[in-house]
Amino acid sequence: MIPSSTPVTAAVAPGDSFDQFKLPASIAKAVAAMQFTSPTPIQREAIPVATEGRDLIGTAQTGTGKTAAFCIPILTRLLAGVGPDAGKSALVLAPTRELALQIDAFWRKLTLHAPAFRSAVIVGGQGMPQQIRALSHRPRLIVATPGRLVDHLMRKTAKLDHIGILVLDEADRMLDMGFDPQLSQILRFLPTRRQTLFFTATWDPALDRLAKKYVRDPVRVAVGTTSRAATQITQALIMTTHKTKNDTLLEELNRRNGSVLVFARTKHRTDRVARYLKEFGVKVDRLHGGRTQGQRNSALAAFREGKIRVLVATDIAARGIDVLGIAHVVNYDLPQSSDDYIHRIGRTGRAGQTGEAVSLITPEDRAQWREISRLLERTGSQVPRS
């Protein structure tokens, strides 16, 4: 089973800092400006391996700083590019537009003192001509969703022969979303000689097969227990009924302070819940795949900046957004996948902060809750009781 090396479980070392990585001056300045102090466990273990040019498989819970764990070594290697690596670029594949845009936003901060290393975001919901222009400028980093990148490859508006580093971020989510065929198409356009960094929050046989296509003799970095709820998140169950669920949600919001991310099962239910909350004066917006990219960006920005208190979303937000300081997650509807429960509640309690996750349970939800409870028990996580 991939990978060949022994998983590493990291513990925080006293006095740990980013100085240990001996970063180039331009990166060190950017990291300091972002007020990064101690690296997270996944950063501590992954950055040295990736900087050496080794293939890597990194598994860690959501909210553990994986974006920095691959962006910092990518820029370090691109800055030092010599010989056959001179002029090479990097490609990051992500499952959702939101995640791709967040990776690009982090890259822009990281390259504040290295402006020549521009990036291009290639995702659906944005104009093709704009993306074609961005690609024509030969960006040093391409951040893309698989479907839109395949569109460009088929049109011959994108070339990947100069890619020296490939990152698959949230690889498990890409498989869940059915991107395996697109990933296989992209693989045919990539150089055989490259470095591959493979990041995931869960692991199963399907990921094993996918990894074998991409990585060679990888080092595996496993931080904590995958598919395990973060210990800083307090979980609670609220018993309700289908008829009283909206009233129960409003009551729970009124009982709590701080920002709230509410998960609903479908686009229609997301819209309906948001309308209901707005009728009672709640500052709310919604996020789902049926909205335009501009609408999604606007809703996310308003939530991040505190202009709205509540964001109602489908599972597009379970791993697709990274907003610090979310106080509460409410599962208005339970997810279909037990693993998605872990990723949903992982939107709160990030970067060492505490958070609370509340699930509204109707009699129809009991079978699905039993499945989620089994996963929590199996991984040694807290199992909330009603």
C-alpha positions, 0 to 999 in steps of 0.5 A: 500500500502506498506510501513506502515510508512510515507515517510521521505523527508530529508533536509541537515543539517548544519554541518552534518557528519558521526560521528552522526552514532557512527560507529565502529572504523574500519568503521569510518576509512574507511569512512574517507579514502574515504573522505566522509564528510556529509551523503547524505539524503538517507544515513542520513535517511536509515543508522540508521533504517537499523543499528537497524535491521528494514526492510526498503524500500528506494526510491531515485533518482540515484546518491544519495549514496544508496550503502553506505546507505546499506553497512555501516549498513550491516557491522556495524551489522555483526561486532556486530553479537551476539547470533542468529546473530553471524556468519550471512552473507549478500546477495545483489542482483543487476540487472547488472554485472557492478553494482554488481562489483561496490558494491563489490568495495565499500565493499572492501574499507569499509572493509579495516580495517575489512579484515575478512569480505570478499566478493564474486561476483556471476555474469554471464560472469565469470567462475563458478569454481572461484565463487564456490571457493569463495563461499566455503570460506563462504564470509560474503557478497555475491553480485549477479545478480539473474540469476547466483545465481539461477544457483549456487542454482540449482547446490547446489554450493551456500547455503543461510541458513546463510543469515541474511540480504538481500538487493534488489538494483535497485529493479525496474530495476530488474523487468524491466529486467524480473528477477521476476521469479528468485527472487521468486526462490531465496526467497525459499532458504532464511531464513524466519528470516532475515532483508530485505533492499529494494532500488528502484528509482521508485515506481509502483504497480508491485514493491508494489507486489514484496515488499510484498514478502520480507519485514515485517513492513518496514520503508519507507525512500523516499528522494526527488521525485522519477522519477524526474530529478536532478535539477543540470542537464541542459537538452537540445534538438538538432533537427536532422534527421536520415541521419545527426545524426552522424554528429550532434553527432560529432558536439556536442562532439566538442562543449563540454569539458569533458567526455561524456556518449552516449546512443544508443538503441541496441548493433549494433548501439552502435558498429556503433556509436563507429566506426564512432567516432573512424574514426574522432580521438575520444578516444572512447569505447563501453559497451553493453551486447554482450561484454565479462565481461573483455571487459566491465570492460576494457572499464569502467576502461578506461572511469573512468580513463580518458583514453577515453573521450567517452563511447557509451553504451546501457541502461546497463549503465543507472543504471549499472555504477557509475562514478563520474565526467561525464560531459555530457550525450548524448541520441543518441537514446531516451530510450523506457521507460520514466523512463529510461530517468531519469536514463540515464541523472542521470549518470551526475550531481552526488554527488552534481556536475553539468552536462548536458544532450543532446538528439538528436531528429529526426522526428520519435522520437517526440511521444516518446519525448512527453511521456518523457515530460509528465513524466518530467512535472508530476514530476515537472522536467525541460522540455527542449525545442528545 
